[in-house]
Amino acid sequence: MTPMSISRTLIGQMLIAAAQEMSAKLMQSAFSPILREARDGSCALLDREGNVVAQAESIPIQLGSLSAAAKPCLAKFPIDTLGPDDFLIVNDPFHGGQHLHDVFIFSPIHVDGHVLGIAASVAHHVDVGGTPSTSAADMHEEGLVIPPTRVDIRRDWRGGMFESLLRANVRLADAMVGDIDAQLAANAVGEMRVRALAGKHGAEAVTDAMASLIDYSERRLRAAIAALPDGTWRGEAVLDDDGVSPDPLVVRASVTIAGDQVRVDFAGTCEQAPRNLNNPFASTVAAAVSCLKSILTDASIPYNEGVARPIEVVAPLGCLLNPRPGAPTRSRMQASYRAFNAVMGAMAQAAPERAIAQGFDTTTGILFSQRGPAGYRVSVEVFGGGYGASSKADGCDAVDSPLSNCANTPVEAMDAGFPFIRLTRYALAPDSFGEGAQRGGAGFVRSYEVLGDGVTLVLFGDRFKFAAKGLFGGADGQPGRCIVHRDGESMALAAKSTTPLRRGDRVDLHLGGGGGYGDPALRDAEAVHADLRSGLLTTR
């Protein structure tokens, strides 16, 4: 390697390290458990054009759309018009966002009066106004919409007009403002690290390293694509229903490989839904790209704009994966995962040894809220289940799904913050996985006792009807369910539902397991005995 290429490589690794430090700062500074404990947020460094250069290993679905959210902001507020005290903010799903709860913040990085790049963060906010239920029929019922907006941190934030506007439109104002402050703190770390790099190596060298890192990822991905046979393969996945009709929602994908490029076409996917399952197109692109990267590459290839360059994604306007502006999108992750599944199903035919069986890959959101004398409190948790098996390994037990990557909220944090509920059980679920030569991951059960009056449960889920499918002869996993026990009776809830609770109720949330890979008869006997000894397998 030449001295110049060594310098580019070192600066590139320092940029990745800076993004990881930003992520650590975001989680350490966060106000809300959904961000502080579940880690539902992401950070990255972007170039002047809004392209992701380096990112922390956080939430793939968020990171995949950081460029999509930045570019509408920069189109409205050109990069060289931004001052050192400015930041850009957006949560509009139809301006590159995800859903209203994901708020993106972009801070310009000034070096010697010139904008060298952008420090970016996105965080899931526990409250953005609107109705905390599954019944919203349009985006405006779901909460406050922030279009691409420029904010002066000294004039408009810190007690200024923009902060006052947000505080007046949400129930948990301190939580929203506190988490935005955490995002700004994370961005400040990124700005500081990039300025230090420019001071040591020069702004031109940093800019050159940014472009080089993007080009490197593109070259590696194109080489991986070119190693596969040319052709077109098709996959399909279904959601249980839309929460209104009992009919399933079908997602279809055709994947075409031609040389070193891939085209993913979601033609044939069902029309957009009347409720909040709609997937903004930026999320659809992120889901497809994340799936392809997981199959085609490994962790040595950084995720950045270069990964997206060889991949074209299209979806008909008005379908579930490209809804018309104004559609509700709060629970869009269910459709994102079915896009992921459909692409994986297609790629299983092109590269069977790299494919993964379906997991209980749905973001199951469970929300307990109470309006009491002390004000409004909301507990939000997001879960996966059992991961799908692969040709080489069993699926992981009780883990969040590949587009989410969130952690669970510790019991201690729940007890401290939400005295109206108590977690009474958290355990792996026996026999919840699909058997195979490699078995799927086990799901789990999480039980809550309701300790107060006036509590409402909102459930955002899927896979209560259609379990995770096995691959190449592997068995399907078990579906999920949610049961409320009250006065000796049990009531099964729909996966998408809003339910008033009473003091003394017990809520059991069962998350299903992943599908198996290959013929179960080929499974290693010792692996079967290990599952029997652990109690994960009780029958055969």
Protein Blocks (a to p, Z undefined) as FASTA:
>chain_A
ZZklmmmmmmmmmmmmmmmmmmmmmmmmpmblklmmnopacdddddfkopafbdcdfdfk
lmmmmmmmmmmmmmmmgfklpcfkbccddfbfkgopabfmlccddddddeehiafbdcdd
ddddfbggjjddfkbfbfklnoccdddddddfklmggoiaklmmmmmmcfblmlmmmmmm
mmmmmmmmmmmmmmmmmmmnopklmmmmmmmmmmmmmmmmmmmmmmpccdddddddddfb
eolamcdcddddddddehjaccddfehiacddfblmbccfklmmmmmmmmmmmmmmcfkl
ccdfklmmmpccdddehiaklccehiacklmmmmmmmmmmmmmmmmmmmmmmlpccdddd
dcdddddddddfkopcdddddddddddddfkbccdehiadfklopacddfklmmmmmmmb
ccfbdcddehkaccdfbdcddddddddddfbghiacddddehklbccddeehiacddddd
ddddeehiacdddfbdcddddehiacdddddddddedjfklpcfklmmmmmmnomambZZ
